[in-house]
């Protein structure tokens, strides 16, 4: 049996977590997540719970990346506006 404190400790994205749990289940190793109330991630209910939570976590990560890119582009636009040299003729 493998016990993890949080689902994100098991992997970086939903697909990797799912593959890890499937690999461990194939070796008859049961995976429990304490943050989810100790649910067995290899059971049908645990698989569904794991997929929903990991999909939400991946969605939040993608939103963070999107906001970072938008912030960078907005900052670049502001910098170009503020630092445009004045023409002297």
C-alpha positions in Angstrom: 0.0 0.0 0.0 1.2 3.5 -0.9 -0.2 6.5 1.1 0.2 10.0 -0.4 -0.7 13.2 1.6 -2.1 15.1 -1.5 -2.8 14.1 -5.0 -0.4 16.6 -6.5 2.4 14.8 -4.7 1.8 11.8 -7.0 2.4 13.7 -10.3 2.3 16.9 -12.2 -0.7 16.4 -14.4 -3.9 14.3 -14.6 -2.5 11.9 -17.2 0.7 11.2 -15.3 -1.2 10.6 -12.0 -3.6 8.2 -13.7 -0.8 6.3 -15.4 1.1 6.1 -12.1 -1.9 4.7 -10.2 -2.6 2.2 -13.0 1.0 1.0 -13.0 0.9 0.6 -9.2 -2.5 -1.1 -9.4 -1.0 -3.6 -11.9 1.6 -4.5 -9.4 -1.2 -5.0 -6.8 -0.2 -1.8 -4.9 -3.1 0.1 -3.6 -2.8 3.9 -3.5 -4.5 5.9 -0.8 -4.7 9.7 -0.6 -5.0 11.2 2.9 -6.3 14.6 1.6 -9.3 12.8 0.1 -10.2 11.1 3.3 -7.9 8.1 2.7 -9.9 7.0 -0.3 -8.4 4.1 -2.3 -7.5 5.5 -5.7 -7.5 2.0 -7.3 -11.3 1.5 -6.5 -13.9 2.6 -9.0 -15.0 5.5 -6.7 -11.4 6.5 -6.1 -10.6 6.5 -9.8 -13.5 8.8 -10.5 -12.6 11.1 -7.6 -9.0 11.2 -8.7 -9.8 12.1 -12.3 -12.2 14.9 -11.3 -9.7 16.4 -8.8 -6.7 16.1 -11.0 -8.6 17.6 -14.0 -9.5 20.6 -11.8 -5.9 21.0 -10.7 -4.7 20.8 -14.3 -7.3 23.4 -15.3 -6.1 25.7 -12.5 -2.5 25.3 -13.7 -3.4 26.1 -17.2 -5.2 29.2 -16.1 -2.1 30.3 -14.2 0.0 29.8 -17.3 -2.6 31.8 -19.4 -2.6 34.7 -16.8 1.2 34.8 -16.8 1.4 35.1 -20.5 -1.3 37.8 -20.6 0.5 39.7 -17.8 3.8 39.5 -19.7 2.2 40.7 -23.0 0.5 43.6 -21.2 3.7 44.5 -19.5 5.6 44.5 -22.8 3.0 46.8 -24.4 3.2 49.2 -21.5 7.0 49.2 -21.5 7.1 49.9 -25.3 4.6 52.8 -24.8 6.5 54.3 -21.8 10.0 53.9 -23.2 9.4 55.0 -26.8 12.0 57.7 -27.5 10.7 61.2 -28.4 11.5 62.4 -31.9 13.5 65.6 -32.0 13.4 67.4 -35.3 
